[in-house]
């Protein structure tokens, strides 16, 4: 069980946090995509089957990102120390199809105390969404996080 962090200074490179898993139903994928990413391979199962890249309905990468980040923040692990961030480099190396289970985890890549602001530090944290059935990563996010010391 992960416990809430009280300080940036508790983080070490290689440290891992697991948040559980989620699934997106076909209806959830379509509803989200109609509002926020209305491309046929996200909104229309028939059109998606004819799409050359995916060959079927897939979740919007933005939806996948939101689901993962929501789980990360709702975990409470980062709540006491999060001061925001300056970016998330995101890749979607594989599609996420309806009802596939995705496990969400984070791994600390690096930590650096701020010289100009001693009350904070900067951590590079890789957030991963991995398909449980086959271990394939469906989303890979490298975030720059500002954290309280």
C-alpha positions in Angstrom: 0.0 0.0 0.0 1.3 3.4 -0.9 1.2 6.1 1.8 0.9 9.8 1.2 4.3 11.6 0.8 5.1 14.4 3.3 8.1 15.8 1.5 10.0 15.8 -1.8 12.9 14.5 0.2 11.2 11.1 0.6 11.6 10.4 -3.2 14.4 8.3 -4.7 15.2 7.4 -8.3 13.6 4.0 -9.1 10.9 4.3 -6.5 7.6 2.9 -7.8 4.0 3.7 -7.0 1.1 1.5 -8.0 -2.4 2.9 -8.3 -4.6 0.0 -9.4 -6.4 -0.5 -12.7 -9.3 0.7 -14.8 -11.3 -0.3 -17.9 -13.2 1.8 -20.3 -16.4 0.5 -21.9 -17.3 1.1 -25.5 -20.0 3.5 -24.3 -17.5 5.5 -22.2 -15.0 5.7 -25.0 -17.7 7.0 -27.4 -19.2 9.4 -25.0 -15.8 11.0 -24.1 -14.7 11.1 -27.7 -17.9 12.8 -28.9 -17.3 15.7 -26.5 -13.5 16.0 -26.6 -11.9 14.0 -29.5 -14.5 13.4 -32.2 -12.6 11.2 -34.6 -14.4 8.3 -36.2 -12.1 5.6 -34.7 -13.1 6.9 -31.3 -16.8 7.6 -31.9 -18.1 5.1 -34.5 -17.5 1.3 -34.2 -18.4 0.7 -37.9 -16.1 3.5 -39.2 -13.4 2.3 -36.8 -13.4 -1.2 -38.2 -12.6 0.3 -41.6 -9.8 2.6 -40.3 -6.5 1.3 -41.5 -4.4 2.1 -38.5 -6.5 0.6 -35.7 -9.1 -1.7 -37.3 -11.6 -1.1 -34.5 -12.7 1.3 -31.9 -10.0 2.7 -29.6 -10.0 5.1 -26.7 -8.8 8.6 -27.2 -5.3 9.1 -25.9 -6.6 12.1 -24.0 -9.2 10.0 -22.3 -6.5 7.4 -21.4 -4.3 10.2 -20.0 -7.1 11.7 -18.0 -8.0 8.3 -16.5 -4.4 7.6 -15.5 -3.8 11.0 -14.1 -7.1 11.0 -12.2 -6.1 7.7 -10.5 -2.6 9.1 -9.7 -4.0 12.2 -8.0 -6.9 10.5 -6.3 -4.4 8.0 -4.7 -3.5 10.8 -2.2 0.2 9.9 -2.5 1.1 13.3 -4.0 -1.6 15.5 -2.4 0.5 17.0 0.4 3.5 17.8 -1.7 2.3 18.6 -5.2 2.9 22.2 -6.4 2.1 21.6 -10.0 4.3 20.9 -13.0 5.8 22.3 -16.2 5.0 19.6 -18.7 4.2 16.0 -19.5 5.8 14.4 -22.5 3.3 11.8 -23.6 3.4 8.8 -25.9 0.7 6.3 -26.9 2.7 3.3 -28.1 -0.3 1.0 -28.4 -4.1 1.5 -28.7 -6.5 0.9 -25.9 -9.6 -1.0 -26.9 -12.9 -1.2 -25.0 -12.9 -3.3 -21.8 -9.2 -3.8 -21.7 -7.8 -3.6 -18.2 -5.0 -1.0 -17.7 -2.7 -1.0 -14.6 -1.4 2.5 -13.7 2.0 3.0 -12.0 4.6 5.7 -11.6 8.4 5.4 -11.4 10.6 8.3 -10.1 13.3 8.9 -12.8 15.2 11.7 -11.1 15.0 14.2 -8.2 16.7 17.5 -7.8 16.5 20.1 -5.0 15.9 23.6 -6.2 18.8 25.9 -5.6 16.8 29.1 -6.1 13.7 27.9 -4.1 15.0 25.7 -1.2 11.4 24.9 -0.1 10.8 22.8 -3.2 12.3 20.2 -5.5 11.8 19.0 -9.0 11.1 15.3 -9.8 10.9 13.7 -13.2 8.3 10.9 -12.9 7.3 8.4 -15.5 3.6 7.5 -15.4 2.7 4.3 -17.2 -0.6 2.7 -18.2 0.0 -1.0 -19.0 -2.5 -3.4 -20.5 -2.9 -6.2 -17.9 -3.6 -9.0 -20.4 -0.3 -8.7 -22.3 2.0 -6.2 -20.4 1.9 -3.8 -23.4 2.3 -0.1 -22.4 -0.7 1.9 -23.9 0.5 5.3 -22.4 3.9 6.6 -21.3 4.0 10.0 -19.7 7.2 11.7 -18.4 6.2 14.5 -16.1 8.2 17.3 -14.6 6.7 17.9 -11.1 7.4 20.7 -8.6 7.1 19.3 -5.1 7.2 20.7 -1.6 10.1 19.8 0.7 
